[in-house]
């Protein structure tokens, strides 16, 4: 088994998407890359803790590769907006790949280079690539948020379209 830590805006969105992938065994929403220990959601939302909302997932690399995870990552958020995903604004919503080993780092850099060369996005990719340091799980009320609250306005307006895009673009990677 392997781990990946990714920040692509709201962790309700990313958890929802990656939990649907075949080979992903567990997805935990949380916080990484900040400057205080054990931050709380309300603190992270202020943007003053330096943390990114992220997911940490455990996956089987024999069923899904790290590159396949990154392909879904880049297809399901905007890696060209600094500290923003749609209406979610602040450093906590930045795009980031927090690699667990040099192989992940190399794969992330190579994919970003390839996406840049093929001009997949009209603006430059601003996703940060940093060595993984620490992960703090989010509070329990954030676990499986979308599946438990899919009729909530934010879920319906923001997450549901991402789920539809995942189903359309990555059907072969789903459970």
N, C-alpha and C positions, 0 to 999 in steps of 0.2 A: 504494500500500500504506500501511497505517497500523499503529500499535503501540498496545497496551493492556497495562497492568500491573495485575494483580489479586491480592489476597491473600484466600483463603477457607479458611484452615486448612492442612492438610498439602498440600504441593505435588505429592505423588504423585497425590492425588485430583484436584486442579484440572488438572494436565497431562493426565491420562487423559481427562477430560471434554471439555476444549476442543480437544484434538487430533482429536476425532471430528466437529467441526463443519465443514460446508461453508463454504468461504471463509477458513478459518483455514489459513495456509500453514506456520507454524512455531510451536511452543510450547516455551519454555525455562523450566525450573524454576530458581529462584534466590532471592535475598534482596534486600530493599529497605528503606529508611527506618531505617537503623541509624546507629551512631556510630563504627564502625571500618571501615577499608578491607579489602576482600577477606576477609570472614569465612569460616570453615570451618563445615561442618554441625555438628560437635560443639560449637563455640563458640555458634552460634545456638541450639542446643537448650538451652543453659543459661539463655537468656532475658536474659543480661547484655549482649549486643551491641546490643539495641534493634531488631534487624532483624525483619521479617516474612518468613515463608516465602511466596513468591509465584510467579506465572508471568508471563512477558512473552511476549506473542504478537504475531505479525505476521499481519494479516488484510487481505482485500480488501473495502473498504467497499461495493463494488458488488455483492458476493455476500452479505455479512452486515454488518449495521449494528452500531455500538457499542451501541445500545439492545438489540438482539437478544442480544449478548454479555452484557450486564448482566442480561437476563431469565434466561438460563441460570445466571449467577452467583448470583442471588438464589434461584433454585429448587433449587440443588444444595449449599447450605451454610446454616448458621443465622446470619443477620446480627444476631441479637439477643443473642448471648452474647459478653460482653466477654472477649477473650483466651482463647477456648476454642472448640473444635469437638469435641463428643462427649467422648471420653476424652483427647483431645489438649489439654493445658492449658498456658498460658504466653503471653506477649506475642507470641511468634513465630507463634502461631496466630490472630492477630487478623484481623478482616474489614476489608479496605481496598481502595479504588479510588484509584490513583495516576495522575491524569489527565495527559495529554501536551499538552493544549491547552484553551482555554476552552470549546470545544464539548463536549468530554468532561465537563468539570466541570459544565456546565449540564445535560447529559443525566443525569448521575448524581444531581444534586440533584433534578431533576424526577421521576425514577423513584422515588427514596426518598420524596419527598413524596406521589406517587400511591399507592405501596404503604402508606404510613402512613394516608392518608385512606381507603383501601378496607379498612383493618384486616386486611391479608394475614397479618400476624404478631400474635400475642397480646401480645408484649412489644415495646418500642421498638427500632427498628433502631439499632445502635451502630457500623455500618460507618463507618470514617473515610474522608474524602475529602480527599486532599492532592495537591499538585503533585508530579509525578514528579521525582525528583532523580537517583538512581543505581540501577543494577541490577547485581548480581554473579551470574553464572551459578553454579548448584550444581555440585558435583563430578560427574564423568561417571557414577558408579555410580547416580545418581538419575535419569538420563535413561531414559524409557520404562519406569520401574520396574514399574508395574502389569502391563503387557503381558509383561514378562520374568519376573514373579514372582506371577502371579495366584492361585496356590495357597497362597502365604504367608498365614498366619492374618490379619494386619492387612488385606491386600488383599481376602481373601474376606469378611471381616466388615464392613469399612468402605467399601471402594471399589466392590466389586461391586454393592451395593445402590444406590449413586449412579449407576452406569452404567445399571442397569435403570430408574431414575427418569428419567434423561436420555432413554433410548430411548422411554419411555412418554410423557413430557411434551413432548419437543422433536424428535420423529421427522422433522419437515419440515425441520429445520435440519442434519441429519446428512449426511455425505459419502455 
